[in-house]
Every structure is written in C-alpha cells, then in structure tokens.
Amino acid sequence: MAILQAYNLTKTYSVDHRVISVLEDVSLSVEKGAFVVISGSSGSGKTTLLTLLSGLDRPTSGQVLIDGQKISAASEEELAPLRNRTIGFVFQSFHLVPSMTAVENIGFPAELAGDSDADDRARQLLSRVGLSDRADNFPSQLSGGEKQRIALCRALINRPKLLFADEPTGNLDSENGGIVLSQLIDLKNEHGATLVLVTHNPEIARVADRVFTLADGRLKG
Ligand SMILES: Nc1ncnc2c1ncn2[C@@H]1O[C@H](COP(=O)(O)OP(=O)(O)OP(=O)(O)O)[C@@H](O)[C@H]1O
C-alpha cells in the first residue's frame, strides 16, 4: 500500500521577473515501510522535491497525498497535526534548539502534542541511541554525530508514519555518518515507519529499497 503519492508535480520560482523551472512533471509512489532515496547532482531539485512531498511547501501544480490525504490542497490548520503527528524530519544541520538540553529537544514535539509521558519517552529514545549520559547536555556540548542522533530521536518521538531526511549525514565524517545512518534505519524499522531520504551519497543509495534519481528537475528511472 502506498503511504506517499505524488502526481505530476511542477515547481517554478520567479526571480527578477524570470521564471525558473525546478521540477517538471514528477510522479512517484512510496510503499509503506520502504526506505526510499532521492538522489541526483547538486541543484537537480532534491531538496525542493522533499519540501513538496512533506508539505513544507506547495507545488506550482500537481498533487501530493500522504496516507491518502491530499496535502497540496490542505489549509495550514489541516497541515499542523499532520506535521506534528504523521511526519518526522531530520535535517543536514540538525536544527536543535540551543537553549534546550538533549532530552528537552527530543521531548519537545511530544509536549507540543500534549503528551504527559514526553520526558519518559525521550529518555527511552536517548537510551536506544546510546546517549543516556548526554541527557542534560546542551547542543553546544555535543559532537555533530551526537547532535544528529538526538535529532533522530526528536524526529521519532511522536511515532510518525513517514520520516523525511535531507542529507542527514552530510555534515558528518564517514564513521559518524555510518553510525547515524544505521541508527536511522534501525529506528525506522522498529517504529514501522517509512523513510524518504535525500542524498547524493551512492553508498547510502546502495542500501535503499528504491532509488529515485532527479536530473534537471525530472525523475529518471
Ligand atoms: N526559493 C528559491 N528561489 C529560486 N530558486 C530556487 C529556490 N529554491 C531553490 N531554487 C533553485 O532550484 C534548484 C534546485 O534546488 P534544490 O535545493 O532543490 O537542489 P538540490 O538537488 O537539493 O541541491 P543540493 O544537492 O546542492 O542541495 C537550484 O537551481 C536552486 O537555485
């Protein structure tokens, strides 16, 4: 069953009275539980496609459905619970809140959702990625790899069905990148989530169930 479907997506930007076409007629379908990579060279439109698939931005034309719900047409009020409950994000540059400790960063989305056991669940996830002893550290006291493992926990705290990751190992050396990738895949499997990951790293693409390659804003293969 497909959890994510995109039909005939186009995206254009207007810059200085010029229209730039970034995506042209992109259609894809992602099965529940899959690990899918979106690859392509720099500037091919990978991040743009991810923002459309996750509802962070709207296509110029075309449709995105998450779990059968049309998100391209949804209002901000309709999108808010979807973003908090159904979707988790991992970014290249971690995006942790500097004034919050590791455990507070992880628990924050669950607190926003009104869950009383946010702190317990945050600590369980921390333990799962081997960072229990870092619970009370602030992001500035953590290495890049540790920050990204905290960000993985935060992305999963509300048990999302769909995880989006944009170059999650792009700021890490190969050893820490390997740890983050294997923990991301393990956590995705344990939670029964679906993972859509943007990367131009062929080693990551090799372990995916399916690879969609963008070239000049169009999907190849
Ligand atoms: N807000 C915007 N306004 C104008 N052009 C944009 C905007 N966002 C992206 N672009 C252009 O769209 C194209 C695709 O950008 P995008 O970031 O999606 O590529 P990418 O494949 O993720 O690249 P990279 O691997 O370098 O991150 C680029 O040419 C970029 O300059």
The ligand as an SDF file (V2000), in Angstrom:
LIG
                    3D

 31 33  0  0  0  0  0  0  0  0999 V2000
   13.3840   29.7760   -3.2230 N   0  0  0  0  0  0  0  0  0  0  0  0
   14.0250   29.6460   -4.4000 C   0  0  0  0  0  0  0  0  0  0  0  0
   14.0090   30.6220   -5.3140 N   0  0  0  0  0  0  0  0  0  0  0  0
   14.6380   30.4710   -6.5080 C   0  0  0  0  0  0  0  0  0  0  0  0
   15.3180   29.3740   -6.8890 N   0  0  0  0  0  0  0  0  0  0  0  0
   15.3670   28.3650   -6.0210 C   0  0  0  0  0  0  0  0  0  0  0  0
   14.7370   28.4310   -4.7190 C   0  0  0  0  0  0  0  0  0  0  0  0
   14.9480   27.2530   -4.0720 N   0  0  0  0  0  0  0  0  0  0  0  0
   15.7120   26.5030   -4.9210 C   0  0  0  0  0  0  0  0  0  0  0  0
   15.9520   27.1630   -6.0790 N   0  0  0  0  0  0  0  0  0  0  0  0
   16.7140   26.6250   -7.2400 C   0  0  0  0  0  0  0  0  0  0  0  0
   16.2020   25.3590   -7.5400 O   0  0  0  0  0  0  0  0  0  0  0  0
   17.2240   24.4830   -7.9820 C   0  0  0  0  0  0  0  0  0  0  0  0
   17.1650   23.1910   -7.1770 C   0  0  0  0  0  0  0  0  0  0  0  0
   17.4960   23.4490   -5.7990 O   0  0  0  0  0  0  0  0  0  0  0  0
   17.4840   22.3010   -4.6990 P   0  0  0  0  0  0  0  0  0  0  0  0
   17.9820   22.8920   -3.4300 O   0  0  0  0  0  0  0  0  0  0  0  0
   16.1620   21.6440   -4.6980 O   0  0  0  0  0  0  0  0  0  0  0  0
   18.5710   21.2910   -5.3190 O   0  0  0  0  0  0  0  0  0  0  0  0
   19.3250   20.0660   -4.6420 P   0  0  0  0  0  0  0  0  0  0  0  0
   19.3050   18.9700   -5.6370 O   0  0  0  0  0  0  0  0  0  0  0  0
   18.7380   19.7780   -3.2900 O   0  0  0  0  0  0  0  0  0  0  0  0
   20.8010   20.6480   -4.4810 O   0  0  0  0  0  0  0  0  0  0  0  0
   21.9630   20.3600   -3.4010 P   0  0  0  0  0  0  0  0  0  0  0  0
   22.3320   18.9060   -3.5560 O   0  0  0  0  0  0  0  0  0  0  0  0
   23.0630   21.2780   -3.8430 O   0  0  0  0  0  0  0  0  0  0  0  0
   21.4070   20.7040   -2.0530 O   0  0  0  0  0  0  0  0  0  0  0  0
   18.5230   25.2500   -7.8290 C   0  0  0  0  0  0  0  0  0  0  0  0
   18.8920   25.7290   -9.1000 O   0  0  0  0  0  0  0  0  0  0  0  0
   18.1760   26.3790   -6.9090 C   0  0  0  0  0  0  0  0  0  0  0  0
   18.9580   27.5190   -7.1770 O   0  0  0  0  0  0  0  0  0  0  0  0
  1  2  1  0
  2  3  1  0
  2  7  2  0
  3  4  2  0
  4  5  1  0
  5  6  2  0
  6  7  1  0
  6 10  1  0
  7  8  1  0
  8  9  2  0
  9 10  1  0
 10 11  1  0
 11 12  1  0
 11 30  1  0
 12 13  1  0
 13 14  1  0
 13 28  1  0
 14 15  1  0
 15 16  1  0
 16 17  2  0
 16 18  1  0
 16 19  1  0
 19 20  1  0
 20 21  2  0
 20 22  1  0
 20 23  1  0
 23 24  1  0
 24 25  2  0
 24 26  1  0
 24 27  1  0
 28 29  1  0
 28 30  1  0
 30 31  1  0
M  END
$$$$
